[in-house]
Amino acid sequence: MRLSLILGLTGLCLVGATNAANTPQLPQPLTLHKALEWAEQFNPTLLAARIELRRREGVAEHADVAVPSNPQLELGTARREPDGGGSSTTDIDVRLSQEFWIAGQGGLRERAAQSRLAGGRAQLDFLASATRARVRAAFLQALVAERAVATATDVFRVNSDLDSYAKKRLEAGKANRLEANTARIGVGRAQALLAQAENRWTQAHLALAELLAVDPGDPITLQGKLSPAPLKLPNQTVLLRRAIERRGDLAAAAEEVNASQEELKLARRQIVPNLRVFGTYGQEENSTITGGGLSFELPLLHRFGGERKQAAAELDAALLQRDILQLVVRRQVLSALADYEAARARVAALGDEVVAAARQNSELTQIAYEAGELGAPALTAAQDTLINTRRDYIDALDALVASGTDLERATGGLLVMDNAAGGASPE
């Protein structure tokens, strides 16, 4: 009994170890390239789109048939007993029939299904492009969050050093309470800035984990230095035209219009009944009987008016959706373009030199304070400048990443923000 239990537990452990070994593991440390590759395989949105595409493939396969249904075979038998006596006979009846389209309904069904299949492929392409942009945004924003934590940590250290020095001066009677309180306030503000940065880091990693479909509790170590390259933008007219040509969801909307047009034609032809051709074979009283014929429904009571109205409304809805989407795409491109140009100007105005100058001013103010040349107001001004400048710079970087990847998504991947110094150009 004990041996069986031990063997059973050992088997479970081996199975668990085998399953764990077969489960794909997220590469660590994670580069942007690896993150994009992983999302291409495991992102839930893309997995759902591929499943939907398989469903449409099945619908298209089902629609690609030569006739509406399979042949129908009917068999019948009856025993005949003569009234005046005599030997009995057995009657046999065999009927084979096949239904045919006679108004091109089969071709219309097939073309509608093929259009929806093409639309599914176009939609998958768009979702793949949009997912790449979202993963790129999440990865780069996680790098921004790491820089925010490093910046906030540095600000906290500077203010903590100043606070310690102010306390010593106060204890030695060389400073007043106002100066000590000012230094303490700076530490509190720096602590708040650090807490905010750490939360930004946590939320950025959770957003990335969601896109990669990994356990949000598992750590993700990123490899890479934040260095978003400037996009090389064509003129606005060219950008809009190429974005509209490239967007897969617009192509999918156009295919939906095509499918709805075919279905409206099909609804109009439903009034034409299908033709059923049949042949018969029978034996009665030792006589052989063969024959054949045609049959079809008479469209007298059900005229398919509701089906035609429904198909016409669905076509109008598809046309409206396509036209609205074209306007939405134009608005998305123009909005993302404006945001990107503004963010790029903000980053240029608040570059590393400006941040370094604010850091240097804080250090010079502290030196002057220690020399007795400046008092509490100068400390407050230096703290405000350092904290606000670094926070504004981090926010500008975050806006640059968000707007750049929004532009990638809006243009269907035409523009891609590379995290490199070499620049990015339209694909």
ROZAFI-972883 format. One record per residue (C-alpha): residue number from 0; residue in three letters; x, y, z. Coordinates in nm, 3 decimals, padded with zeros to 5 digits. Example, Ala and Ser with C-alpha at 12.3 -4.5 7.8 and 13.67 -1.06 7.14 Angstrom:
{i 0; aa ala; east 01.230; north -00.450; up 00.780}
{i 1; aa ser; east 01.367; north -00.106; up 00.714}
***
This chain:
{i 0; aa met; east 00.000; north 00.000; up 00.000}
{i 1; aa arg; east 00.272; north 00.243; up 00.102}
{i 2; aa leu; east 00.482; north 00.143; up -00.202}
{i 3; aa ser; east 00.184; north 00.202; up -00.434}
{i 4; aa leu; east 00.125; north 00.546; up -00.280}
{i 5; aa ile; east 00.491; north 00.641; up -00.325}
{i 6; aa leu; east 00.490; north 00.523; up -00.687}
{i 7; aa gly; east 00.168; north 00.716; up -00.754}
{i 8; aa leu; east 00.306; north 01.039; up -00.608}
{i 9; aa thr; east 00.627; north 00.992; up -00.805}
{i 10; aa gly; east 00.427; north 00.952; up -01.125}
{i 11; aa leu; east 00.228; north 01.269; up -01.056}
{i 12; aa cys; east 00.549; north 01.461; up -00.993}
{i 13; aa leu; east 00.698; north 01.334; up -01.319}
{i 14; aa val; east 00.384; north 01.430; up -01.513}
{i 15; aa gly; east 00.385; north 01.775; up -01.353}
{i 16; aa ala; east 00.752; north 01.822; up -01.434}
{i 17; aa thr; east 00.693; north 01.713; up -01.794}
{i 18; aa asn; east 00.401; north 01.955; up -01.836}
{i 19; aa ala; east 00.606; north 02.236; up -01.686}
{i 20; aa ala; east 00.892; north 02.159; up -01.923}
{i 21; aa asn; east 00.656; north 02.164; up -02.222}
{i 22; aa thr; east 00.492; north 02.493; up -02.122}
{i 23; aa pro; east 00.652; north 02.784; up -02.312}
{i 24; aa gln; east 00.838; north 03.021; up -02.084}
{i 25; aa leu; east 00.862; north 03.393; up -02.143}
{i 26; aa pro; east 01.223; north 03.483; up -02.238}
{i 27; aa gln; east 01.408; north 03.658; up -01.956}
{i 28; aa pro; east 01.540; north 03.921; up -01.978}
{i 29; aa leu; east 01.279; north 04.029; up -02.230}
{i 30; aa thr; east 01.372; north 04.240; up -02.530}
{i 31; aa leu; east 01.122; north 04.433; up -02.740}
{i 32; aa his; east 01.178; north 04.196; up -03.032}
{i 33; aa lys; east 01.108; north 03.890; up -02.815}
{i 34; aa ala; east 00.800; north 04.056; up -02.666}
{i 35; aa leu; east 00.659; north 04.116; up -03.014}
{i 36; aa glu; east 00.731; north 03.756; up -03.117}
{i 37; aa trp; east 00.568; north 03.621; up -02.800}
{i 38; aa ala; east 00.255; north 03.832; up -02.846}
{i 39; aa glu; east 00.226; north 03.714; up -03.206}
{i 40; aa gln; east 00.183; north 03.359; up -03.072}
{i 41; aa phe; east -00.002; north 03.400; up -02.744}
{i 42; aa asn; east -00.195; north 03.730; up -02.739}
{i 43; aa pro; east -00.562; north 03.642; up -02.663}
{i 44; aa thr; east -00.701; north 03.889; up -02.917}
{i 45; aa leu; east -00.499; north 03.730; up -03.196}
{i 46; aa leu; east -00.586; north 03.378; up -03.079}
{i 47; aa ala; east -00.956; north 03.468; up -03.087}
{i 48; aa ala; east -00.918; north 03.620; up -03.436}
{i 49; aa arg; east -00.750; north 03.302; up -03.563}
{i 50; aa ile; east -01.033; north 03.092; up -03.419}
{i 51; aa glu; east -01.287; north 03.316; up -03.592}
{i 52; aa leu; east -01.093; north 03.278; up -03.916}
{i 53; aa arg; east -01.111; north 02.899; up -03.885}
{i 54; aa arg; east -01.486; north 02.928; up -03.836}
{i 55; aa arg; east -01.516; north 03.136; up -04.154}
{i 56; aa glu; east -01.307; north 02.881; up -04.340}
{i 57; aa gly; east -01.558; north 02.618; up -04.235}
{i 58; aa val; east -01.849; north 02.833; up -04.354}
{i 59; aa ala; east -01.674; north 02.888; up -04.688}
{i 60; aa glu; east -01.609; north 02.515; up -04.725}
{i 61; aa his; east -01.973; north 02.441; up -04.647}
{i 62; aa ala; east -02.085; north 02.697; up -04.908}
{i 63; aa asp; east -01.864; north 02.546; up -05.178}
{i 64; aa val; east -02.103; north 02.271; up -05.283}
{i 65; aa ala; east -02.256; north 02.198; up -05.624}
{i 66; aa val; east -02.608; north 02.121; up -05.502}
{i 67; aa pro; east -02.820; north 02.229; up -05.204}
{i 68; aa ser; east -02.837; north 01.884; up -05.044}
{i 69; aa asn; east -02.738; north 01.521; up -05.074}
{i 70; aa pro; east -02.936; north 01.281; up -05.295}
{i 71; aa gln; east -03.245; north 01.142; up -05.125}
{i 72; aa leu; east -03.326; north 00.770; up -05.147}
{i 73; aa glu; east -03.672; north 00.639; up -05.056}
{i 74; aa leu; east -03.752; north 00.270; up -05.026}
{i 75; aa gly; east -04.092; north 00.115; up -04.983}
{i 76; aa thr; east -04.243; north -00.231; up -04.986}
{i 77; aa ala; east -04.595; north -00.370; up -04.952}
{i 78; aa arg; east -04.749; north -00.718; up -04.952}
{i 79; aa arg; east -05.040; north -00.772; up -05.193}
{i 80; aa glu; east -05.302; north -01.038; up -05.103}
{i 81; aa pro; east -05.552; north -01.116; up -05.386}
{i 82; aa asp; east -05.921; north -01.092; up -05.279}
{i 83; aa gly; east -06.019; north -01.415; up -05.449}
{i 84; aa gly; east -05.735; north -01.613; up -05.306}
{i 85; aa gly; east -05.422; north -01.720; up -05.480}
{i 86; aa ser; east -05.061; north -01.651; up -05.413}
{i 87; aa ser; east -04.957; north -01.317; up -05.262}
{i 88; aa thr; east -04.707; north -01.080; up -05.419}
{i 89; aa thr; east -04.472; north -00.817; up -05.283}
{i 90; aa asp; east -04.467; north -00.466; up -05.430}
{i 91; aa ile; east -04.138; north -00.275; up -05.428}
{i 92; aa asp; east -04.099; north 00.102; up -05.470}
{i 93; aa val; east -03.763; north 00.282; up -05.503}
{i 94; aa arg; east -03.733; north 00.659; up -05.548}
{i 95; aa leu; east -03.406; north 00.854; up -05.592}
{i 96; aa ser; east -03.416; north 01.234; up -05.605}
{i 97; aa gln; east -03.173; north 01.523; up -05.616}
{i 98; aa glu; east -03.232; north 01.894; up -05.557}
{i 99; aa phe; east -03.066; north 02.156; up -05.781}
{i 100; aa trp; east -03.028; north 02.531; up -05.776}
{i 101; aa ile; east -03.163; north 02.690; up -06.093}
{i 102; aa ala; east -03.107; north 03.062; up -06.022}
{i 103; aa gly; east -02.740; north 03.070; up -05.926}
{i 104; aa gln; east -02.805; north 03.060; up -05.551}
{i 105; aa gly; east -02.508; north 02.832; up -05.491}
{i 106; aa gly; east -02.262; north 03.071; up -05.651}
{i 107; aa leu; east -02.402; north 03.362; up -05.452}
{i 108; aa arg; east -02.367; north 03.169; up -05.126}
{i 109; aa glu; east -02.010; north 03.075; up -05.211}
{i 110; aa arg; east -01.910; north 03.431; up -05.307}
{i 111; aa ala; east -02.061; north 03.571; up -04.988}
{i 112; aa ala; east -01.873; north 03.318; up -04.777}
{i 113; aa gln; east -01.546; north 03.382; up -04.962}
{i 114; aa ser; east -01.585; north 03.758; up -04.908}
{i 115; aa arg; east -01.635; north 03.704; up -04.536}
{i 116; aa leu; east -01.333; north 03.475; up -04.530}
{i 117; aa ala; east -01.122; north 03.743; up -04.700}
{i 118; aa gly; east -01.259; north 03.994; up -04.450}
{i 119; aa gly; east -01.153; north 03.768; up -04.165}
{i 120; aa arg; east -00.800; north 03.751; up -04.301}
{i 121; aa ala; east -00.787; north 04.129; up -04.339}
{i 122; aa gln; east -00.921; north 04.175; up -03.986}
{i 123; aa leu; east -00.657; north 03.936; up -03.851}
{i 124; aa asp; east -00.386; north 04.137; up -04.028}
{i 125; aa phe; east -00.519; north 04.457; up -03.872}
{i 126; aa leu; east -00.538; north 04.306; up -03.525}
{i 127; aa ala; east -00.183; north 04.173; up -03.561}
{i 128; aa ser; east -00.061; north 04.522; up -03.653}
{i 129; aa ala; east -00.260; north 04.683; up -03.371}
{i 130; aa thr; east -00.132; north 04.426; up -03.122}
{i 131; aa arg; east 00.228; north 04.492; up -03.224}
{i 132; aa ala; east 00.169; north 04.862; up -03.163}
{i 133; aa arg; east 00.010; north 04.796; up -02.823}
{i 134; aa val; east 00.292; north 04.564; up -02.716}
{i 135; aa arg; east 00.550; north 04.816; up -02.834}
{i 136; aa ala; east 00.371; north 05.089; up -02.637}
{i 137; aa ala; east 00.351; north 04.874; up -02.323}
{i 138; aa phe; east 00.717; north 04.772; up -02.345}
{i 139; aa leu; east 00.845; north 05.127; up -02.403}
{i 140; aa gln; east 00.616; north 05.268; up -02.135}
{i 141; aa ala; east 00.757; north 05.009; up -01.895}
{i 142; aa leu; east 01.103; north 05.145; up -01.979}
{i 143; aa val; east 00.969; north 05.496; up -01.915}
{i 144; aa ala; east 00.840; north 05.373; up -01.580}
{i 145; aa glu; east 01.183; north 05.230; up -01.495}
{i 146; aa arg; east 01.339; north 05.566; up -01.575}
{i 147; aa ala; east 01.072; north 05.736; up -01.364}
{i 148; aa val; east 01.164; north 05.517; up -01.066}
{i 149; aa ala; east 01.534; north 05.591; up -01.114}
{i 150; aa thr; east 01.461; north 05.964; up -01.140}
{i 151; aa ala; east 01.237; north 05.967; up -00.835}
{i 152; aa thr; east 01.496; north 05.768; up -00.638}
{i 153; aa asp; east 01.761; north 06.026; up -00.725}
{i 154; aa val; east 01.533; north 06.315; up -00.626}
{i 155; aa phe; east 01.456; north 06.142; up -00.297}
{i 156; aa arg; east 01.825; north 06.089; up -00.226}
{i 157; aa val; east 01.910; north 06.455; up -00.294}
{i 158; aa asn; east 01.631; north 06.579; up -00.069}
{i 159; aa ser; east 01.715; north 06.326; up 00.203}
{i 160; aa asp; east 02.076; north 06.448; up 00.210}
{i 161; aa leu; east 01.955; north 06.806; up 00.235}
{i 162; aa asp; east 01.711; north 06.715; up 00.511}
{i 163; aa ser; east 01.985; north 06.543; up 00.713}
{i 164; aa tyr; east 02.211; north 06.845; up 00.676}
{i 165; aa ala; east 01.931; north 07.085; up 00.778}
{i 166; aa lys; east 01.861; north 06.880; up 01.091}
{i 167; aa lys; east 02.228; north 06.891; up 01.190}
{i 168; aa arg; east 02.236; north 07.269; up 01.139}
{i 169; aa leu; east 01.920; north 07.306; up 01.345}
{i 170; aa glu; east 02.062; north 07.096; up 01.628}
{i 171; aa ala; east 02.383; north 07.303; up 01.617}
{i 172; aa gly; east 02.184; north 07.626; up 01.633}
{i 173; aa lys; east 02.307; north 07.739; up 01.291}
{i 174; aa ala; east 01.965; north 07.716; up 01.118}
{i 175; aa asn; east 01.609; north 07.806; up 01.207}
{i 176; aa arg; east 01.300; north 07.588; up 01.209}
{i 177; aa leu; east 01.182; north 07.736; up 00.876}
{i 178; aa glu; east 01.485; north 07.598; up 00.693}
{i 179; aa ala; east 01.451; north 07.257; up 00.857}
{i 180; aa asn; east 01.080; north 07.240; up 00.774}
{i 181; aa thr; east 01.151; north 07.336; up 00.415}
{i 182; aa ala; east 01.400; north 07.052; up 00.382}
{i 183; aa arg; east 01.155; north 06.810; up 00.543}
{i 184; aa ile; east 00.879; north 06.914; up 00.303}
{i 185; aa gly; east 01.114; north 06.842; up 00.015}
{i 186; aa val; east 01.168; north 06.488; up 00.145}
{i 187; aa gly; east 00.792; north 06.431; up 00.170}
{i 188; aa arg; east 00.733; north 06.550; up -00.183}
{i 189; aa ala; east 01.017; north 06.329; up -00.308}
{i 190; aa gln; east 00.866; north 06.030; up -00.126}
{i 191; aa ala; east 00.532; north 06.097; up -00.293}
{i 192; aa leu; east 00.705; north 06.124; up -00.631}
{i 193; aa leu; east 00.881; north 05.791; up -00.571}
{i 194; aa ala; east 00.556; north 05.619; up -00.468}
{i 195; aa gln; east 00.390; north 05.749; up -00.783}
{i 196; aa ala; east 00.679; north 05.627; up -00.997}
{i 197; aa glu; east 00.675; north 05.281; up -00.838}
{i 198; aa asn; east 00.302; north 05.252; up -00.904}
{i 199; aa arg; east 00.360; north 05.358; up -01.264}
{i 200; aa trp; east 00.620; north 05.080; up -01.290}
{i 201; aa thr; east 00.378; north 04.823; up -01.147}
{i 202; aa gln; east 00.092; north 04.925; up -01.374}
{i 203; aa ala; east 00.318; north 04.927; up -01.682}
{i 204; aa his; east 00.438; north 04.573; up -01.613}
{i 205; aa leu; east 00.081; north 04.455; up -01.552}
{i 206; aa ala; east -00.029; north 04.605; up -01.884}
{i 207; aa leu; east 00.257; north 04.430; up -02.062}
{i 208; aa ala; east 00.178; north 04.099; up -01.890}
{i 209; aa glu; east -00.185; north 04.125; up -02.004}
{i 210; aa leu; east -00.085; north 04.172; up -02.367}
{i 211; aa leu; east 00.161; north 03.883; up -02.346}
{i 212; aa ala; east -00.097; north 03.662; up -02.170}
{i 213; aa val; east 00.138; north 03.568; up -01.887}
{i 214; aa asp; east 00.074; north 03.544; up -01.515}
{i 215; aa pro; east 00.064; north 03.903; up -01.381}
{i 216; aa gly; east 00.229; north 03.780; up -01.064}
{i 217; aa asp; east 00.541; north 03.661; up -01.245}
{i 218; aa pro; east 00.824; north 03.915; up -01.271}
{i 219; aa ile; east 00.924; north 04.049; up -01.611}
{i 220; aa thr; east 01.282; north 04.169; up -01.649}
{i 221; aa leu; east 01.319; north 04.406; up -01.942}
{i 222; aa gln; east 01.632; north 04.443; up -02.148}
{i 223; aa gly; east 01.681; north 04.765; up -02.338}
{i 224; aa lys; east 01.744; north 05.133; up -02.298}
{i 225; aa leu; east 01.473; north 05.383; up -02.374}
{i 226; aa ser; east 01.572; north 05.566; up -02.690}
{i 227; aa pro; east 01.267; north 05.618; up -02.915}
{i 228; aa ala; east 01.384; north 05.718; up -03.261}
{i 229; aa pro; east 01.205; north 06.003; up -03.439}
{i 230; aa leu; east 00.958; north 05.899; up -03.706}
{i 231; aa lys; east 01.014; north 06.009; up -04.064}
{i 232; aa leu; east 00.673; north 06.143; up -04.157}
{i 233; aa pro; east 00.547; north 06.185; up -04.513}
{i 234; aa asn; east 00.322; north 06.482; up -04.585}
{i 235; aa gln; east -00.026; north 06.465; up -04.438}
{i 236; aa thr; east -00.208; north 06.388; up -04.764}
{i 237; aa val; east 00.021; north 06.099; up -04.849}
{i 238; aa leu; east 00.005; north 05.969; up -04.493}
{i 239; aa leu; east -00.376; north 05.963; up -04.493}
{i 240; aa arg; east -00.395; north 05.794; up -04.832}
{i 241; aa arg; east -00.142; north 05.526; up -04.746}
{i 242; aa ala; east -00.300; north 05.464; up -04.404}
{i 243; aa ile; east -00.642; north 05.408; up -04.561}
{i 244; aa glu; east -00.487; north 05.170; up -04.814}
{i 245; aa arg; east -00.304; north 04.979; up -04.542}
{i 246; aa arg; east -00.568; north 04.947; up -04.270}
{i 247; aa gly; east -00.686; north 04.588; up -04.257}
{i 248; aa asp; east -01.011; north 04.674; up -04.081}
{i 249; aa leu; east -01.109; north 04.895; up -04.377}
{i 250; aa ala; east -01.038; north 04.604; up -04.611}
{i 251; aa ala; east -01.248; north 04.381; up -04.384}
{i 252; aa ala; east -01.533; north 04.634; up -04.392}
{i 253; aa ala; east -01.518; north 04.640; up -04.773}
{i 254; aa glu; east -01.538; north 04.260; up -04.783}
{i 255; aa glu; east -01.838; north 04.273; up -04.550}
{i 256; aa val; east -02.009; north 04.505; up -04.801}
{i 257; aa asn; east -01.931; north 04.258; up -05.080}
{i 258; aa ala; east -02.072; north 03.970; up -04.878}
{i 259; aa ser; east -02.388; north 04.166; up -04.794}
{i 260; aa gln; east -02.439; north 04.251; up -05.162}
{i 261; aa glu; east -02.419; north 03.884; up -05.256}
{i 262; aa glu; east -02.660; north 03.792; up -04.976}
{i 263; aa leu; east -02.909; north 04.054; up -05.097}
{i 264; aa lys; east -02.895; north 03.900; up -05.446}
{i 265; aa leu; east -02.946; north 03.560; up -05.286}
{i 266; aa ala; east -03.248; north 03.684; up -05.090}
{i 267; aa arg; east -03.403; north 03.821; up -05.408}
{i 268; aa arg; east -03.354; north 03.488; up -05.585}
{i 269; aa gln; east -03.509; north 03.282; up -05.309}
{i 270; aa ile; east -03.843; north 03.342; up -05.478}
{i 271; aa val; east -03.716; north 03.109; up -05.753}
{i 272; aa pro; east -03.770; north 02.758; up -05.614}
{i 273; aa asn; east -03.510; north 02.487; up -05.631}
{i 274; aa leu; east -03.575; north 02.206; up -05.873}
{i 275; aa arg; east -03.592; north 01.846; up -05.756}
{i 276; aa val; east -03.535; north 01.574; up -06.015}
{i 277; aa phe; east -03.637; north 01.220; up -05.926}
{i 278; aa gly; east -03.643; north 00.875; up -06.076}
{i 279; aa thr; east -03.854; north 00.581; up -05.964}
{i 280; aa tyr; east -03.838; north 00.206; up -05.992}
{i 281; aa gly; east -04.109; north -00.028; up -05.881}
{i 282; aa gln; east -04.245; north -00.380; up -05.907}
{i 283; aa glu; east -04.617; north -00.452; up -05.883}
{i 284; aa glu; east -04.776; north -00.792; up -05.950}
{i 285; aa asn; east -04.466; north -00.914; up -06.126}
{i 286; aa ser; east -04.458; north -00.600; up -06.345}
{i 287; aa thr; east -04.163; north -00.361; up -06.351}
{i 288; aa ile; east -04.242; north 00.012; up -06.347}
{i 289; aa thr; east -03.984; north 00.284; up -06.410}
{i 290; aa gly; east -04.032; north 00.656; up -06.434}
{i 291; aa gly; east -03.911; north 00.998; up -06.338}
{i 292; aa gly; east -04.020; north 01.353; up -06.289}
{i 293; aa leu; east -03.964; north 01.699; up -06.152}
{i 294; aa ser; east -04.089; north 01.874; up -05.841}
{i 295; aa phe; east -04.057; north 02.223; up -05.694}
{i 296; aa glu; east -04.221; north 02.443; up -05.436}
{i 297; aa leu; east -04.484; north 02.695; up -05.536}
{i 298; aa pro; east -04.388; north 03.031; up -05.378}
{i 299; aa leu; east -04.746; north 03.135; up -05.310}
{i 300; aa leu; east -04.775; north 03.168; up -04.934}
{i 301; aa his; east -04.417; north 03.247; up -04.841}
{i 302; aa arg; east -04.279; north 03.512; up -05.078}
{i 303; aa phe; east -03.950; north 03.575; up -04.888}
{i 304; aa gly; east -04.026; north 03.945; up -04.844}
{i 305; aa gly; east -03.888; north 03.948; up -04.491}
{i 306; aa glu; east -03.562; north 03.792; up -04.603}
{i 307; aa arg; east -03.519; north 04.059; up -04.870}
{i 308; aa lys; east -03.582; north 04.340; up -04.622}
{i 309; aa gln; east -03.339; north 04.188; up -04.375}
{i 310; aa ala; east -03.066; north 04.148; up -04.638}
{i 311; aa ala; east -03.118; north 04.505; up -04.763}
{i 312; aa ala; east -03.089; north 04.641; up -04.409}
{i 313; aa glu; east -02.773; north 04.440; up -04.347}
{i 314; aa leu; east -02.620; north 04.583; up -04.665}
{i 315; aa asp; east -02.708; north 04.937; up -04.556}
{i 316; aa ala; east -02.550; north 04.868; up -04.216}
{i 317; aa ala; east -02.232; north 04.736; up -04.381}
{i 318; aa leu; east -02.210; north 05.042; up -04.608}
{i 319; aa leu; east -02.263; north 05.274; up -04.312}
{i 320; aa gln; east -02.000; north 05.093; up -04.106}
{i 321; aa arg; east -01.749; north 05.116; up -04.392}
{i 322; aa asp; east -01.809; north 05.489; up -04.443}
{i 323; aa ile; east -01.791; north 05.565; up -04.070}
{i 324; aa leu; east -01.473; north 05.363; up -04.036}
{i 325; aa gln; east -01.307; north 05.563; up -04.313}
{i 326; aa leu; east -01.378; north 05.884; up -04.120}
{i 327; aa val; east -01.262; north 05.723; up -03.796}
{i 328; aa val; east -00.932; north 05.619; up -03.955}
{i 329; aa arg; east -00.870; north 05.971; up -04.085}
{i 330; aa arg; east -00.948; north 06.117; up -03.742}
{i 331; aa gln; east -00.725; north 05.864; up -03.567}
{i 332; aa val; east -00.433; north 05.941; up -03.798}
{i 333; aa leu; east -00.467; north 06.319; up -03.765}
{i 334; aa ser; east -00.516; north 06.303; up -03.387}
{i 335; aa ala; east -00.217; north 06.072; up -03.335}
{i 336; aa leu; east -00.007; north 06.288; up -03.567}
{i 337; aa ala; east -00.089; north 06.604; up -03.371}
{i 338; aa asp; east -00.019; north 06.429; up -03.040}
{i 339; aa tyr; east 00.311; north 06.293; up -03.169}
{i 340; aa glu; east 00.436; north 06.629; up -03.297}
{i 341; aa ala; east 00.340; north 06.795; up -02.967}
{i 342; aa ala; east 00.507; north 06.520; up -02.762}
{i 343; aa arg; east 00.820; north 06.535; up -02.973}
{i 344; aa ala; east 00.838; north 06.912; up -02.916}
{i 345; aa arg; east 00.792; north 06.859; up -02.540}
{i 346; aa val; east 01.072; north 06.603; up -02.525}
{i 347; aa ala; east 01.300; north 06.830; up -02.725}
{i 348; aa ala; east 01.224; north 07.122; up -02.492}
{i 349; aa leu; east 01.272; north 06.911; up -02.179}
{i 350; aa gly; east 01.571; north 06.708; up -02.293}
{i 351; aa asp; east 01.853; north 06.561; up -02.088}
{i 352; aa glu; east 02.033; north 06.896; up -02.082}
{i 353; aa val; east 01.737; north 07.069; up -01.915}
{i 354; aa val; east 01.702; north 06.791; up -01.660}
{i 355; aa ala; east 02.077; north 06.802; up -01.592}
{i 356; aa ala; east 02.056; north 07.179; up -01.547}
{i 357; aa ala; east 01.778; north 07.140; up -01.290}
{i 358; aa arg; east 01.986; north 06.880; up -01.106}
{i 359; aa gln; east 02.290; north 07.109; up -01.111}
{i 360; aa asn; east 02.085; north 07.403; up -00.983}
{i 361; aa ser; east 01.965; north 07.191; up -00.694}
{i 362; aa glu; east 02.322; north 07.096; up -00.606}
{i 363; aa leu; east 02.445; north 07.457; up -00.635}
{i 364; aa thr; east 02.158; north 07.577; up -00.418}
{i 365; aa gln; east 02.248; north 07.320; up -00.154}
{i 366; aa ile; east 02.613; north 07.432; up -00.162}
{i 367; aa ala; east 02.508; north 07.795; up -00.128}
{i 368; aa tyr; east 02.272; north 07.704; up 00.154}
{i 369; aa glu; east 02.546; north 07.522; up 00.340}
{i 370; aa ala; east 02.768; north 07.828; up 00.297}
{i 371; aa gly; east 02.497; north 08.048; up 00.447}
{i 372; aa glu; east 02.446; north 08.242; up 00.124}
{i 373; aa leu; east 02.085; north 08.128; up 00.063}
{i 374; aa gly; east 01.790; north 08.048; up 00.285}
{i 375; aa ala; east 01.463; north 07.856; up 00.282}
{i 376; aa pro; east 01.299; north 08.030; up -00.019}
{i 377; aa ala; east 01.589; north 07.932; up -00.243}
{i 378; aa leu; east 01.566; north 07.572; up -00.122}
{i 379; aa thr; east 01.195; north 07.561; up -00.200}
{i 380; aa ala; east 01.249; north 07.701; up -00.549}
{i 381; aa ala; east 01.527; north 07.452; up -00.624}
{i 382; aa gln; east 01.316; north 07.160; up -00.500}
{i 383; aa asp; east 01.020; north 07.268; up -00.710}
{i 384; aa thr; east 01.235; north 07.308; up -01.019}
{i 385; aa leu; east 01.401; north 06.968; up -00.982}
{i 386; aa ile; east 01.082; north 06.775; up -00.909}
{i 387; aa asn; east 00.869; north 06.949; up -01.171}
{i 388; aa thr; east 01.133; north 06.933; up -01.443}
{i 389; aa arg; east 01.193; north 06.561; up -01.399}
{i 390; aa arg; east 00.823; north 06.484; up -01.373}
{i 391; aa asp; east 00.747; north 06.689; up -01.686}
{i 392; aa tyr; east 01.026; north 06.514; up -01.875}
{i 393; aa ile; east 00.900; north 06.168; up -01.779}
{i 394; aa asp; east 00.545; north 06.266; up -01.875}
{i 395; aa ala; east 00.673; north 06.397; up -02.209}
{i 396; aa leu; east 00.855; north 06.068; up -02.277}
{i 397; aa asp; east 00.542; north 05.875; up -02.190}
{i 398; aa ala; east 00.335; north 06.094; up -02.424}
{i 399; aa leu; east 00.592; north 06.046; up -02.701}
{i 400; aa val; east 00.573; north 05.668; up -02.670}
{i 401; aa ala; east 00.192; north 05.670; up -02.651}
{i 402; aa ser; east 00.146; north 05.901; up -02.950}
{i 403; aa gly; east 00.411; north 05.725; up -03.159}
{i 404; aa thr; east 00.253; north 05.385; up -03.108}
{i 405; aa asp; east -00.095; north 05.534; up -03.158}
{i 406; aa leu; east 00.030; north 05.657; up -03.493}
{i 407; aa glu; east 00.157; north 05.307; up -03.571}
{i 408; aa arg; east -00.181; north 05.160; up -03.487}
{i 409; aa ala; east -00.372; north 05.432; up -03.677}
{i 410; aa thr; east -00.168; north 05.382; up -03.993}
{i 411; aa gly; east -00.192; north 05.004; up -03.982}
{i 412; aa gly; east 00.179; north 04.965; up -03.913}
{i 413; aa leu; east 00.290; north 05.209; up -04.184}
{i 414; aa leu; east 00.493; north 05.404; up -03.927}
{i 415; aa val; east 00.681; north 05.217; up -03.656}
{i 416; aa met; east 00.859; north 05.376; up -03.361}
{i 417; aa asp; east 01.191; north 05.197; up -03.325}
{i 418; aa asn; east 01.362; north 05.200; up -02.989}
{i 419; aa ala; east 01.698; north 05.292; up -03.144}
{i 420; aa ala; east 01.901; north 05.594; up -03.238}
{i 421; aa gly; east 01.896; north 05.530; up -03.611}
{i 422; aa gly; east 01.545; north 05.650; up -03.689}
{i 423; aa ala; east 01.230; north 05.493; up -03.825}
{i 424; aa ser; east 01.079; north 05.511; up -04.166}
{i 425; aa pro; east 00.756; north 05.393; up -04.324}
{i 426; aa glu; east 00.754; north 05.020; up -04.387}
***
